[in-house]
């Protein structure tokens, strides 16, 4: 049974004897597979959240005390005792078992930072947020897991908190989690088991073409709509912030259009399991298609506005296709064109373990640039990247998620565009 694989933890009296409790956990959960873990979440109707661990989460930025932010819904379902404004910064200690690494962690602090409701404290910063802290010694604060998919799941039964976790170990595990979730897990996003289905109140959503509510638009259609509403010509801030703004808006628009298109079909029901599976797969494939082309569309738009000379998806050695070659594929394949004036940019939403694919994408280019939205990379991986000539490019607001001693080596998008301009002006 599912409950045999899940032991009550947190306030359970069994923790009066930690060694005995640990033994029970090992007996019930040891060697549990990811597939079984995901089944358990559904069968036990646990409240779960899925996210990629950032540098702030794993501690590579030095902020070990901040902990992992969790939304109110999660805390209401898992540690409801701290969801109160009757007490200042209410706290409760809980425990979590992480079967992916056979790790039992006690003394985790579930805390509601609520000084917003206590003006008498006269504090400069007003907080109204929930965090789970004190993960030191667990996979959630292993710097090498920065960028990995993390699942936290639990519930509160009879006043007792039950909490499990999973941190992905391999690319295959990430693919399985994303297949189960029905979408790619993007850096900076958090996915909940009972996310609100209410319509978003963003003003721009009210301007969506009526036809989109009947026929799903392409990813390029959505991007072009955003591009006209947030033109680069009138954007006062950096192109780094423009890209992040457009990406966030694209995600909201896609979600809103999907809600209008999909919910009526769900409510109408299906005549067979096969019909349901076919429709579910079509929804999941559309999500993957959007995620697969989104970042390239955003970068391409910025490069065109900046009048850079580039070509996308140029075929190089062994039929490799770098996302962007500067200035062109023709120049790349021309032996007379100086290699020092050739540049490439790969774009990967998350680069953990995937950056090695970039090494062999263009043999003529010694130093290869990689744009990512991943919020942090461990010092060990960064050192290995730079040894292979991989130079990271990330939006400026994300750079603080990386180890401090590497931040000066990482380019932001503005720096990269200026670098390419300077190179092309000298040709």
N, C-alpha and C positions, 0 to 999 in steps of 0.2 A: 504493500500500500504506500501511497505518497507520503503519508504522515510518518511512516517508519523511517523515511529518509530525512526527516526534519525534526530536530529536537528543540524543545522550548528553551530559550535562553533569555538573558537579561535579568528580570526580577525573579526567575525561577529559583525555588528553594534548593534545587539540585546543585546550585553553585556554592552551597555551604561546604561542599567537598569538591574543589576544582578538579582534582585528579580524576575522581570518579566521573564527573561531568564530561571531562575531556575524553575519557574512555568511552562513554556512551555515545558521544558525537562521532568518534572514530568508528564505532561499531555500526552506526546508522548511516553515516555519510561517506565513509572512506571509499575511495575509488569510484565515486559517482561520476558518470559521464556528463558531458555538457548537454547531450540530448535529453538525458534523464532529468537534469537540472531544469531545463526549459519546460519539460513536461510538468515538473513539480510546481513551477510558478503558475501554470494554468490550472492544474488539478486542484491545488490548494487555494486558488483564487487570491494569491498574494499580491500586495500592491508593490509594483516594481518601478525602477527608473533605470534608464540606460544612458550612458554618456562615455565620451572618450576622456581619459584622465589627462588633465593639463599639467603644465610645469608647476603651477601653484598647488595642485592636488598632491603631486608626488614629492614636492619639496625641493625641486632643483633651483627654485628662486630664493630659497631660504625662509619662506613663509610657512614653517611647519605648524604654527599655531592656528592658522585661519581655518583649516579643515575643509571639508567638502560641503558646499552649499546644497541644500535640498529644498524643494518647494514646500509650501504649507500643506498641500494635499498629502505628500508623503509622510510628514510628521504627524498629521491628524490620524492617518491609518496605522502608523507603526509605533509612534511614541506620543500618544495624545495627551499624556499628563503634562507635557511641557508647553502645550499650545494654550497659554493663558496669559492675560495681562494683569492678573491679580497678584502676581509675584514678579519681582525684577529679575530679568535674565534667568528664567527657570531652567534647571539642568537635571538630567537623569543619566545615570551610567547604565549602559547596555553592553551586550556582547554580540559578536558576529562570527559565524563560521564560514570560511572561504574554502570550499572543497576543491577548487581548481588548483590550489597550492597546499591543501591540507593544513590550513592555518586557522586556529581558534584565537580570536582576539577579545580579551575582556577589558573592561575599563574605558570603553569608547564613551565619549561624552556627547550626548544629544542636548543641544542648547538652543534656546530661543533668545536671540539678541533683540530685546524689545524696549530699549530706552526711549524710543519715540513716544511711548505712552507714559513716560516718567519725566515730565519737564522739570520737576524739582531737582533732578540730578544735574541740571545745567551743563550738559555735555555738548561739545561743539558738533559732533557727528551724531545724527539721529539714525538708529538702526531699527529695522523691522524685518529680520531674516532668521532663517533656521540653518544650523550647521551641525555636522557630525565631525568631531575632532578626536585627536589622540589615536591616530592610526599608525604611529611609528612602529616599525617592525613587521608590518603587513605588506602584501603585494600592492596595496593602494598607495604606499609611500616608498616604493622601490623606483628609483629614478629611471631604471631601464624600462619600466612599464609606461612611461610618458607616451601618450598617444594610443595606448591600448584601450579596448572597449571594456568598460566596467559595468556590471549589473549589481544593484543592491535591491533586495526584495524582502518583504516582511509583512507582519501583521501584528495586531495586539489582541490577544484572546484572554479574557478574564483578568485583564490588567497586566498580563505578562507579554513582554515584547519578544517576538521571534524575528530574527534577522539572519539572512544569508547573503553571501556575495560571490561574485565570479569575476576574475580578471583574465581576459583572453591571453593565451600563451602563443598562439600561432595564427597565421593568416587564414588557415582552414577554419579555426574556431570563430574568427571574425565573420567569415562568410556565412557560417551556420547561424550566428546570432542575427546578422542582417537579414538572412532568409526568413528566420522566425519572426523578426520585427516587421518585415515587409518594406524596409527602406534602408538606405545607407545611413550609417551613424556618422554625422559630420561633426568636426571639431566645433566646440562652442555651443552645440545644441544639446538639449536634454529631452529625452522621450519618456513619457509616463504611461502607465497601464490604463489610467482613466483620465486622459487629457480631456479638457472641456471641448465639447462639440459646438459651443455657441459661436455665432458669427463674430469675427473680429471687428472692432470699432474703428479701424484705421480709415481715415477719410478717403485715401486713394482707392480703396477697395470699392467705393461707391461709384467710381468712374470706369469700372471694368466694362468692356464691350458686352452687350446683352447676348450676343451670339456665343460668347465663351461659356455661358451657363447651359448651353444646349450641345455645343460641339467643342470638345477639349482643344485648346490652342496648343501649338507646338512650343517647345522651349524657346525658340528664337522669337516667336510671336510675343511671349511674355517678356523676354528681355528687351525687345524693341519698344514695348509699351513703357517699361521702366526707364529706358534710355531717354525717351521724349519727356518724361516727367522730371528726370534728374539729369539734365544735359551737362556735360563736362564744361561747356563754355560758361555756365553760370554758377558752377560749383566753387565756392570761395575757399573751401578747405583742401587738404591734400588729396591726391588721387588714391592714396592708401585708404583714406576714410570714405572716399566715393565708392570704391569697390566694395567695402564692407557694408555700406548703406544700401547699395543696389542689391547685393546678395541677400541681405535680410528682407528687403522688400519682395524680392523674387520668391523667397521661401513662403512668405505670408500670402502672396497672390496665388501661388500654386496650390497651397493648402486650402484657400478659400474656393477656388475654382473646382478643386477636387471634391470638396464637401458638397457643392451644388450638383456636381455630376454623379457622384457615387452614392450619396445617401438615398436618393429616390429609388435606385435599383436595389439597394439593400432592404429598404422598407417594402418593396414589391415582392421580395422573396425570390426563391429559385425552385425550379421543378425537379432538380436532381442534384446530387452531390457533385457530379462531373461538371454540371453547368456552373455551380458555385466556385469550384476549383479553377475552372477556366477563367471566370471573371476576376477572381482574386489574383490570379497570375498576371492578367492584363493590367490590373491596377499597380501591382508591384513592378512590372516591367516598365511602365510609364514613369514611375518614380526613379528607377535606376537610369533610364534614359535622360531624364532631367539632370540628375546628379552628375552623369558622365560628361555632359557637354556644357554645363553651367559655367564653370570656372573659365574655360577657354573662351566662351562668348564675352565674358566680362573683360578679360585681358585683351582680347582682340579689339574690342571697342576702344579701350584706352590707348592702345598702340596706334590705331588708325588716327585718332584725334591728335595724338602727339606727332603724327607724320613720320613714324618710324618705317623703315623699309624692312619688311618681313614676309615670310610665307609660312603657312601652317601645314602640318602633316606632310612634310617633305620626306621622300623615301631616301634613306641613307644606306649604309652597309647592312647586309643580312636582312634587307627589307624592314629595318627599323624605321619608325616614324616619330621623330621628335615633335612635340607640340608646336614649337615655333623655331624657325631658323632665321637668323638675321645676317645679311640682308635678303637672301633668296636661295632657293634650291639650285638655280642655275649657277650662281656664284659658288655654292658649296661644291658642286661637281666640276667646276672649272679649276684645273690644277694651277693655272696661272694666277688665280685670285689668292691673295695672301691669307694664310690660315689665321694670322693674328687679327684679321678684320672679320673673321667669322665668329658668330656667337649663337648659342641656342638656349632656349628656356623650356624646361619641362614643367608641367603644372599638375600637382597632385594634391587633392584636398587634404589627405593625410599621408605623410611620407614615411611613417614608421615601417621599417622592413621593405618598403617599396622603392626607396631612393636608389638602391643598388641597380634597379632596372635602367637608371639614367646613365650609368657608367659607359655602356657600350652603344649609346644611341647615335653618336656622331664622332667617328674616329679622328676626323681632322681638327676637332675642337678640343683643346687640352683642358681648359677650365669650363665646366658646364654649370649653368645656373638652374636652380630648382625652386619654383614658387610653390609655397604650401600655406595652408590655413591652420596647420597643426599647432596647437598652443604649447610649444616646448619640445625639446629633444634633449636627451641626456648628453653629458659631456663626452662620454665614451663614443656614442654614435656620431656626435659632431666631429670629434677628432678623426674618426674613420672616414667621414664624408670628405673632410678637407684633404686628407691623405690621398683620396681618389680624385681630387680636383672638382668636387661638388661644392658650389657656393650657394648657400640658402638665400632666398628672397622671400620675405614675409611682410604683411602689412605692418606699418609702424606701431599701432596699438598692441600688437601681439608680441613684439620683441621682448617686452618685459617678462614674458613667460619662459624665456630661455635663460640658461646659466649666465650669470653676470659677466664672467670672463670671456664669453663668446659674443656678446651683444655687439661689440664694435666690428666684428667680422661678418655679421649678417647684414645684408642689404635690405632696405625697404623698397617698395615698388617705385617710389620717386627716384631714389638713387639709381636703380636699375635702368629706368627710362633715360636718365641723364647720361649714364654710362654708355648706352647704345647710341644716343645722339652724338656724343663726343666721338665715338668710334666711327660713325658714318660720316660725320662732317670732315674727318681727316682722310677719307678715301679719295 
